[in-house]
């Protein structure tokens, strides 16, 4: 079931098509095997405070959030074959196409929300 990502701080809908990776399989696969991601799509990986882009075919932006969905860190344009070490206090990450987090003006400290 698709969700949507909202920024409570700026009162804006950020990503209207948010996939949720909450099982061992979906969390393990992530975005592997995809050739791209549309600007209106993202993947929210639960129980995740670090990522890798090994075997990925495109760069991504990574928005790390705490358990209350407050932005702890934003990594922009993470190219394939990179490793992002654990982010202190983060409990999940939203992965989106490279450049989207800047375009949507997502910043550390923003309060996000996931809606139906």
N, C-alpha and C positions, 0 to 999 in steps of 0.2 A: 504494500500500500504506500502510495506516494504522500509525502508530507510537504510542508513549506517552511522555509527558514525566514524569520523576521528579525529585524533589528528594533528592539524596544526603545533603545536610546534615540534613534533617528525616526522611529515610527514608519519604517519602510519594509516592504516585502523584498527580501534579497534574492532568494532562490525559490521559484514556484514549484520546482520538481526536485524534491529532496528524497533520495533513496536512503534507507536506513540499513546499515550492516550491523546486525545484532546477534547473529549466530556464529559459531566457530567457522563454518564454511564461508559465509559472506564476508566476515571480517578478515579471514585469511586470503581470500581472493582479491578483495578491494576492487581497484580499477584495472587489475592485470587483464590482459587480453583485449582491452578496448583500444581503439586507434585514436579516439578523441573524446571530448566531453563538451556538450553545448554550454553556452554561457548561462542558460536558465536551469542547468542541472548541477547537482552536487551529490556527493556521497558522505553521509555522516557515519563514521565508524565509532561505535560505542566501546567503552573500556579500552581506550587506546591513547597513550600519551607520547608515542614516538612512531615514526613511519620510515619506510624505505621506498625508493622508486626503482629498485632493481627490476629489470625486464620490462619497464614501462616504455611506452612508445611516444609519450608527450610530457611536457612540463606541467606542473600543477601549482596551485596556491593551497596552502594548508592553514586552516584557522583552528587553533587549539583552544578548547573551552574547558572550564571547570564543571563540577557537577550541577551548578546552577546556570550553566550556559553563559557565563561571563568570559569574554575573550581574554585569554592569558598570553597568547603569542600568535603572530601572523608571519608565516614564511611565504614569501612571494617568489614565483618562478623557480620552483624546485625542479631541476632538470632530472632526466632519467639517470639511474645509477648513482643516486645520492642517498644519504642517511641523515635523518633528522633525529638527534638524540632526545631522550625524554625531556618533556617540558614540565617543570616543577608546578604542581597543582592542577595540571590538566587531567581530565578524565575521558575526553573524547576529542575527535578531530573531524572537521568538515573539509573534504577535499573538493576543489573546484578547478575549472580551467584556469590556466595561467593568465594573470592580468585582471581576473574578475574581482578579486578582493580589493584591489586598488580602485577599480571602476565603481564598485559598490561602497567604497569608503569605509571598509571594516577596519577598526582600530582596536588595539589593546584597551581593555576597560569597557568596551561596548557590551551591553546586555542583549543577548539574543534570545529568541524563543522559537520553538518548533511547534507548529500548529498542524491541524488536520487539513 
